[in-house]
Amino acid sequence: MEGQEKPRKRGENNNDKPYKGIRMRKWGKWVAEIREPNKRSRIWLGSYSTPVAAARAYDTAVFYLRGPSARLNFPEALPVGGGGCGCDGDMSAASIRKKATEVGARVDAVETAMRGGQHKAAKEMKARGSVDRVDLNQIPDPEEMDGGLN
């Protein structure tokens, strides 16, 4: 029995896959997908520059599919009043994909800006912790946005 590797079990530390529901492509992009309940098909959640963005897209999808009891990568990122998922429990794969890719794209933009040092405001937001408290599942209200179109 010497020289044999123990099989990896689920839940053990795996540096290749830091979060549930994501994987890294050969060329370095992170992708997210999730299996539809009681089906063999998968919902494609997108391709992202950072593993955090892919994981947040996965979290959004699993939350809409399984509700508040879902096992998330970032449970602290749920809305504060997040008792329910804000849906009737019967969302289509297309609507789940749309919501998940919106969240993933926003997180990817913030993470990429902070990693590259491109955006001073993004760094300040992370330092204050306000990035983690933003409800990325909410559609922005145009009246609250500071677009400078006045």
C-alpha positions as CSV (number, residue, x, y, z in Angstrom):
1,M,0.0,0.0,0.0
2,E,3.0,2.3,0.1
3,G,3.3,4.8,-2.7
4,Q,-0.4,4.9,-3.3
5,E,-2.1,8.3,-3.1
6,K,-5.3,8.5,-1.1
7,P,-8.3,9.5,-3.3
8,R,-9.3,13.1,-2.9
9,K,-12.6,13.5,-1.0
10,R,-15.1,16.2,-1.5
11,G,-14.5,19.1,0.8
12,E,-10.7,18.6,1.1
13,N,-8.5,21.6,0.2
14,N,-8.1,21.7,-3.5
15,N,-6.1,24.6,-4.9
16,D,-7.2,24.0,-8.4
17,K,-10.8,24.8,-7.6
18,P,-11.0,27.4,-4.8
19,Y,-14.8,27.7,-5.0
20,K,-17.7,25.4,-5.7
21,G,-19.3,25.5,-9.2
22,I,-16.3,27.0,-11.0
23,R,-13.3,25.8,-13.0
24,M,-10.3,27.3,-14.8
25,R,-9.8,27.0,-18.5
26,K,-6.4,26.1,-19.9
27,W,-5.9,29.7,-20.9
28,G,-6.6,31.1,-17.5
29,K,-10.3,32.3,-17.6
30,W,-12.6,31.1,-14.9
31,V,-16.0,29.7,-15.9
32,A,-19.1,28.9,-13.9
33,E,-22.0,26.5,-14.6
34,I,-24.6,24.7,-12.6
35,R,-26.7,21.6,-13.1
36,E,-30.5,22.1,-13.3
37,P,-32.3,20.3,-10.5
38,N,-33.7,16.9,-11.7
39,K,-32.2,17.3,-15.1
40,R,-29.0,16.3,-16.9
41,S,-28.6,19.8,-18.5
42,R,-26.5,22.5,-17.2
43,I,-27.0,26.3,-17.1
44,W,-23.9,28.2,-18.4
45,L,-23.1,31.1,-16.1
46,G,-20.3,32.7,-18.1
47,S,-16.6,33.2,-18.3
48,Y,-14.7,35.5,-16.0
49,S,-11.2,36.9,-15.3
50,T,-11.3,36.1,-11.6
51,P,-12.4,33.1,-9.6
52,V,-14.4,35.4,-7.2
53,A,-16.6,36.7,-10.0
54,A,-17.3,33.1,-11.3
55,A,-18.1,32.0,-7.7
56,R,-20.5,34.9,-7.2
57,A,-22.2,34.1,-10.5
58,Y,-22.6,30.5,-9.2
59,D,-23.9,31.7,-5.9
60,T,-26.5,33.8,-7.6
61,A,-27.7,30.9,-9.7
62,V,-27.7,28.4,-6.8
63,F,-29.6,30.8,-4.6
64,Y,-32.3,31.3,-7.2
65,L,-32.5,27.5,-7.8
66,R,-32.5,26.3,-4.2
67,G,-33.5,29.3,-2.1
68,P,-32.0,30.5,1.2
69,S,-30.9,26.9,2.2
70,A,-28.4,26.8,-0.7
71,R,-24.8,26.2,0.2
72,L,-23.0,29.3,-1.1
73,N,-19.4,30.3,-1.6
74,F,-20.1,33.7,-0.1
75,P,-23.0,33.4,2.3
76,E,-22.2,36.8,3.8
77,A,-22.9,38.5,0.4
78,L,-26.6,37.7,0.6
79,P,-29.0,40.7,1.0
80,V,-29.5,41.7,4.6
81,G,-33.2,41.0,4.5
82,G,-32.6,37.9,2.3
83,G,-35.2,35.6,3.6
84,G,-36.5,34.6,0.2
85,C,-35.0,34.6,-3.2
86,G,-37.4,37.2,-4.6
87,C,-38.9,34.7,-7.1
88,D,-41.9,32.5,-7.4
89,G,-39.7,29.4,-7.1
90,D,-40.1,28.6,-10.8
91,M,-37.6,30.8,-12.7
92,S,-36.5,29.7,-16.2
93,A,-32.9,28.8,-16.9
94,A,-32.6,31.8,-19.1
95,S,-33.6,34.2,-16.4
96,I,-31.3,32.6,-13.9
97,R,-28.4,32.8,-16.4
98,K,-29.2,36.5,-17.0
99,K,-29.2,37.3,-13.3
100,A,-26.0,35.3,-12.6
101,T,-24.1,36.8,-15.5
102,E,-25.0,40.3,-14.4
103,V,-23.7,39.7,-10.9
104,G,-20.6,38.0,-12.2
105,A,-19.8,40.8,-14.7
106,R,-20.1,43.5,-12.0
107,V,-17.9,41.6,-9.5
108,D,-15.4,40.8,-12.3
109,A,-15.2,44.5,-13.2
110,V,-14.5,45.5,-9.6
111,E,-12.1,42.6,-8.9
112,T,-10.2,43.3,-12.2
113,A,-9.9,47.0,-11.5
114,M,-8.7,46.4,-7.9
115,R,-6.2,43.7,-9.0
116,G,-4.7,45.8,-11.8
117,G,-4.7,49.0,-9.7
118,Q,-6.6,50.7,-12.4
119,H,-9.3,52.4,-10.4
120,K,-8.7,54.3,-7.2
121,A,-12.4,54.4,-6.2
122,A,-12.7,50.6,-6.4
123,K,-9.7,50.3,-4.0
124,E,-11.3,52.8,-1.6
125,M,-14.6,50.9,-1.7
126,K,-12.9,47.6,-0.9
127,A,-11.0,49.3,2.0
128,R,-14.2,50.6,3.5
129,G,-15.9,47.2,2.9
130,S,-18.7,48.6,0.9
131,V,-18.1,46.3,-2.0
132,D,-19.1,43.3,0.0
133,R,-22.3,44.9,1.3
134,V,-23.7,45.9,-2.1
135,D,-26.7,43.8,-3.1
136,L,-25.5,42.7,-6.6
137,N,-28.8,41.0,-7.3
138,Q,-30.7,44.3,-7.3
139,I,-31.2,46.2,-10.6
140,P,-29.7,49.7,-10.2
141,D,-32.2,52.5,-9.8
142,P,-31.4,55.1,-12.5
143,E,-32.5,57.9,-10.2
144,E,-29.8,56.9,-7.6
145,M,-27.0,56.6,-10.2
146,D,-24.7,59.6,-10.5
147,G,-24.5,59.7,-14.3
148,G,-23.8,63.4,-14.6
149,L,-26.5,64.0,-17.3
150,N,-28.0,67.0,-15.5
